[in-house]
Amino acid sequence: MDSEWRPPSRKGERKSPVAILQLSTREHVCILDLLHLSHEALDSFLARLFLDEAIIKTGFAFDGDLRKLRESYPDLRCFHTINSMLNLEDLGIKRSI
Protein backbone atom coordinates (compact mmCIF):
# COMPACT_ATOMS: atom_id res chain seq x y z
CA MET A 1 0.00 0.00 0.00
CA ASP A 2 1.12 3.52 -0.70
CA SER A 3 -0.57 6.90 -0.97
CA GLU A 4 0.24 10.11 -2.82
CA TRP A 5 -0.72 13.75 -2.47
CA ARG A 6 0.48 17.04 -3.87
CA PRO A 7 2.96 18.66 -1.51
CA PRO A 8 2.49 22.36 -0.72
CA SER A 9 4.36 24.53 -3.20
CA ARG A 10 4.45 27.62 -0.97
CA LYS A 11 4.81 28.17 2.74
CA GLY A 12 1.42 28.54 4.37
CA GLU A 13 -0.40 26.92 1.45
CA ARG A 14 -3.40 24.81 2.41
CA LYS A 15 -2.59 21.10 2.68
CA SER A 16 -3.76 18.93 -0.21
CA PRO A 17 -5.75 15.78 0.55
CA VAL A 18 -4.47 12.35 -0.36
CA ALA A 19 -5.31 11.93 -4.04
CA ILE A 20 -4.15 8.38 -4.83
CA LEU A 21 -4.16 5.14 -2.87
CA GLN A 22 -2.18 2.33 -4.47
CA LEU A 23 -2.98 -1.27 -3.54
CA SER A 24 -1.32 -4.32 -5.06
CA THR A 25 -1.11 -8.08 -4.82
CA ARG A 26 1.33 -10.40 -6.53
CA GLU A 27 -0.86 -10.39 -9.64
CA HIS A 28 -2.80 -7.10 -9.61
CA VAL A 29 -2.34 -3.39 -9.06
CA CYS A 30 -5.23 -1.13 -8.14
CA ILE A 31 -4.86 2.65 -8.18
CA LEU A 32 -7.73 4.43 -6.47
CA ASP A 33 -8.42 8.08 -7.31
CA LEU A 34 -9.69 9.17 -3.91
CA LEU A 35 -10.69 12.61 -5.14
CA HIS A 36 -13.26 11.20 -7.56
CA LEU A 37 -14.61 8.01 -6.00
CA SER A 38 -17.84 7.80 -4.03
CA HIS A 39 -16.90 8.03 -0.35
CA GLU A 40 -19.68 5.62 0.58
CA ALA A 41 -18.48 2.89 -1.83
CA LEU A 42 -14.84 3.55 -1.00
CA ASP A 43 -15.46 3.31 2.74
CA SER A 44 -17.37 0.04 2.38
CA PHE A 45 -14.75 -1.58 0.13
CA LEU A 46 -11.69 -0.46 2.11
CA ALA A 47 -13.24 -1.23 5.51
CA ARG A 48 -13.80 -4.86 4.45
CA LEU A 49 -10.26 -5.08 3.10
CA PHE A 50 -8.54 -3.35 6.03
CA LEU A 51 -10.46 -5.23 8.73
CA ASP A 52 -9.85 -8.69 7.20
CA GLU A 53 -7.19 -10.26 9.41
CA ALA A 54 -6.45 -12.97 6.82
CA ILE A 55 -5.12 -10.32 4.40
CA ILE A 56 -1.70 -9.00 5.43
CA LYS A 57 -1.35 -5.38 4.42
CA THR A 58 2.19 -4.08 3.89
CA GLY A 59 3.63 -0.63 3.41
CA PHE A 60 6.81 1.30 4.07
CA ALA A 61 6.39 3.91 6.82
CA PHE A 62 2.65 3.68 6.18
CA ASP A 63 1.80 5.23 9.55
CA GLY A 64 2.49 8.66 8.04
CA ASP A 65 0.31 7.86 5.03
CA LEU A 66 -2.43 6.60 7.32
CA ARG A 67 -2.31 9.78 9.40
CA LYS A 68 -2.59 11.85 6.20
CA LEU A 69 -5.52 9.68 4.99
CA ARG A 70 -7.34 10.24 8.30
CA GLU A 71 -6.77 13.99 8.07
CA SER A 72 -7.88 14.09 4.44
CA TYR A 73 -11.02 11.98 4.93
CA PRO A 74 -12.11 12.17 8.59
CA ASP A 75 -15.62 10.93 7.70
CA LEU A 76 -14.31 7.60 6.32
CA ARG A 77 -14.16 4.94 9.05
CA CYS A 78 -11.97 2.64 6.92
CA PHE A 79 -8.82 4.62 7.77
CA HIS A 80 -9.26 4.28 11.54
CA THR A 81 -8.57 0.55 11.98
CA ILE A 82 -6.31 -1.64 9.88
CA ASN A 83 -5.77 -5.22 11.00
CA SER A 84 -2.76 -7.35 10.05
CA MET A 85 -0.61 -4.39 8.97
CA LEU A 86 3.08 -5.03 8.45
CA ASN A 87 5.31 -1.96 8.30
CA LEU A 88 8.34 -2.93 6.22
CA GLU A 89 10.31 -0.12 7.85
CA ASP A 90 10.06 -2.01 11.17
CA LEU A 91 11.80 -4.99 9.56
CA GLY A 92 14.79 -2.91 8.56
CA ILE A 93 13.94 -3.30 4.88
CA LYS A 94 15.08 -0.24 2.98
CA ARG A 95 13.52 0.76 -0.25
CA SER A 96 15.75 1.28 -3.24
CA ILE A 97 15.45 4.33 -5.41
N, C-alpha and C positions, 0 to 999 in steps of 0.2 A: 504494500500500500504506500502511496505517496500522494501529496497534495501540492497544488501550485496556486499562487496568487501574485498579483502585480505588486511589486514593492513600491513604497512611496518614492516619488521622483524629487520631491522638495520637502525640506524640513517643515513640519507642521501640517503637511498634507493629510487629509483624512485617510484612514487605513482602508485598503481594498479587501473585500471578502474573498474567501477561498473560491476560486473559479473552477478548478479541475480536481477531481479525485480519481486517481489511477488505481485500479485493482487488477491483479493478474493471478493466473494459475500457471501450471506448467504448460498448458495448451492454449490458453486464451488470455487476451488483454481486454479490459473494459475501461474506457475513459469516459467518466461522467462529467458533463457540463453542468455544474451545480447552479449556475446563474440562470439556466433556462429549463431545468426540470421541475416538474410538479413537486412541491415540498411534501405533500401528502404521500405520493407514490414513492418518493425517495426515502422518506422516513420509514415507511413500511418495509421496503426492500432491504435497506441497510440495517434496520433493527434486527430483522430475522438473521441476516448474515453475521452481524457483530455479536449477537447473543448466543449463537450456536457454538457450544464448547467443542464440538467435534471438528470444527474448522479452525486451524491454527492461522492466525493473522500475523504477518510479519511486516516490519518496517524498520527503517534506520532513523533513530531519534524521532520516532513518530509522536512522542509526547508533545513536542512543540507544534506539530501539525494538528494534533487532536485539540490542543488548547485554541489554536487559531480557528478550527472548524466550529468549536463551541461558541467562540466569540462572534463568528460570522453568521451562525444559524442557531441562536439560542432557543428557538421554538422547536427544533428538531431533537427528539429524545434519543435518536440513534447514536448521537455523538457523546452521550453521557456514560454509557457502559459498554465496554468491549471485553468480551471473555476470550481467553486463550490467545492473548496478544504476546508476541515474542519480539522484543526490541533487539535487533541485531547489534546495536551499539553496545548493549550489555554483555554480549558475547566476545567483544573485542574484535569484531569483524569490521574492517575498514573498507569503505567503498573506494573503488578506483575511479579516477577521472579520465 
